[in-house]
Amino acid sequence: MGVKQVLKNLDAFPRAEDHLLQKTQSGAVVSIVGLFIMATLFLHELTYYISTYKVHEMAVDLKRGETLPIHINMSFPSLPCQVLSVDAIDMSGKHEVDLDTNIWKLRLSREGVIIGTEYLSDLVEKGHTSHKHENETDHHEGSDKKGHLDKFDDEAENMIKNVKQALASGEGCRVYGVLDVQRVAGNFHISVHGLNIFVAQMIFEGATHVNVSHVIHDLSFGPKYPGIHNPLDDTNRILHGASGTFKYYIKIVPTEYKYISKEVLPTNQFSVTEYFSPMNEYDRTWPAVYFLYDLSPITVTIKEERRSFLHFITRLCAVLGGTFALTGMLDRWMFRLLEAVTKSNPRRSMR
């Protein structure tokens, strides 16, 4: 009996007789409010437990011999597709002519409606092999001079006529697709450099009349993962009565995203700064949109993780227990307040 009595003395939750318990309307209101608060907090904690959080880690990039995918989706509202070309150069300054490339050009009306398509099987346009990129000097200075001595053939004349008609009607072009380049520093650009220099001169009557206004709908260097932000998405650069060259300097950060299911998604993030160089009549270069990229030697690993079940139980007990204790204190205070008011005015009984 002594042991049982000691155990009873340790009881932190003594029971009162039923006839000693008093139920009140104020206690019912506090109980309902407390149950609502506890249910709300329980759902919040359950959602917090089910959701995942991200852990970022950094390490030296050890990848070799892989390609870098470049996803392009851009619109040029002031240039028709016949004059636009896409070109890519690696850090050595040489053209990459054997790229696994899928690029499409969509003809756009003045209102932005698609009116035709064209597929580019490679990056290097006709007559573009003599283009000098390293010092950005004028393009097509070798064989084009020889071509200028001869009369333009019917194909060139028809092209000039068609392009002028497209410019007069306000035709634009949308360029989209994927470039697979080597994982080295380089650049790719979209311009009128694919044209014969004399054909370009007859079409635009000078480089200052080439309007490279553009809208970047999407530019990425790999598949997208949850929460990624590509800083050039939905970028608008519209020129009014001016011409020039846009340059985007891009720093690519190799990234691995690990889902909660242990699936690994290799991709890339990037940061960017931009520069605009206005064109004047004495410049020997032609306007273009350049994307100059370099790779960071550091790779970022982003892992999805879920909180432990013990962590969930601990937070749940703290929230529900705290709410229960608070509502109990509130009930006692309300009971004492109402009891004091009732005693001071015997005619008004609120219980």
C-alpha positions, 0 to 999 in steps of 0.5 A: 500500500505504501508504494501505491500511495507514493505513486498516487502522490506523484499524479500530476493530473488529479481527478475531481468528482463529477458533482464538483465540476461546473460547466459554463457557457463561457467555458463552451465558447473558449473550448470551441475556439480552442478546438478550432485553433488546434485544428488549424495549427495541426493542419499547418504542422502537417503541411509543414511536415509533408513539404520538402526543403532544399539544402545547397552544397558546393564542390569543384566541378569535375565533369569532362567531355560533356556538351552544354545544351542552350535552349533559345526562344527569341523574337525579332519583331523588326527583322524577317527570317530571311536575313537572320542567322545563328552562329556559335564560336568556342573559346578558340575563335573557330566556328563549331560546324558539326553541332547537333543542332535543332533550330527553327525560325518562325515568320511572324506578322506585324501582329505577332501571328505565325505565318511560316516556318523554316528549319536550320540544319546547321549554324553556319549560313551560306557565305558565312565562312569568312566572317571574322569574330575575334575583332568583330571586323566587317564580315565577308571581305574575301570571296564577297568582293569577288562576288560583287564584281559579278552581277547579282543572279536572279536568286539574289535579286529575288531575295532582296525584293522579298526581304524589302517587301517583308520589311515594308509589311512589318514582318518579324521572326521567332527563333527557337530550338536547342544548341549543343555546344562544348563545355568551354567558354564561347559565344553564340549570336543572332544577326544578319551576318549570314548575308552577303555584305553587298546584299545586306547593304542593298537591303538595309542601306547601311548598318544603322538601319538594322533594328535588332530589337528583340524579346527573349521569351526563354533562355536556359542552359539545361532543363528546369527544376522547381524554383529555378529563375532564369534572369533573361526570361521575358526580357524586352529590348526594343529600339526606336529610331536607333541601332546597335549591338546587344551583348549579354555576358553570362556566367554559367554555374553547373547545377545538380538537382536531387529530388526526394525520390533520389532522382538526379537532374543535371542542369545549369544556373546562370547570372548575366550582365548586359551591355548595349553599344550604339551604332554610328555610320562609321562603324564597320560592324553590323548590329547583332545580339551576342551571348558570351558565356563562361563556366564556373569551376564550382558546381552547386548541388541542390537536394530536396529533404523532408523533416523527420517524423520525431520533429513533427511529433515534437512540434505537434505536442508543443503546439497542441499542448500550448493551445490547451494550456492557454485556453484553460487559463483563458477559461479560468480568467473569464469564469472569475471575471463573470463571477465577480460581475455576478456577485456585484449585481445579484439581479443579473445572473449570467450563469 
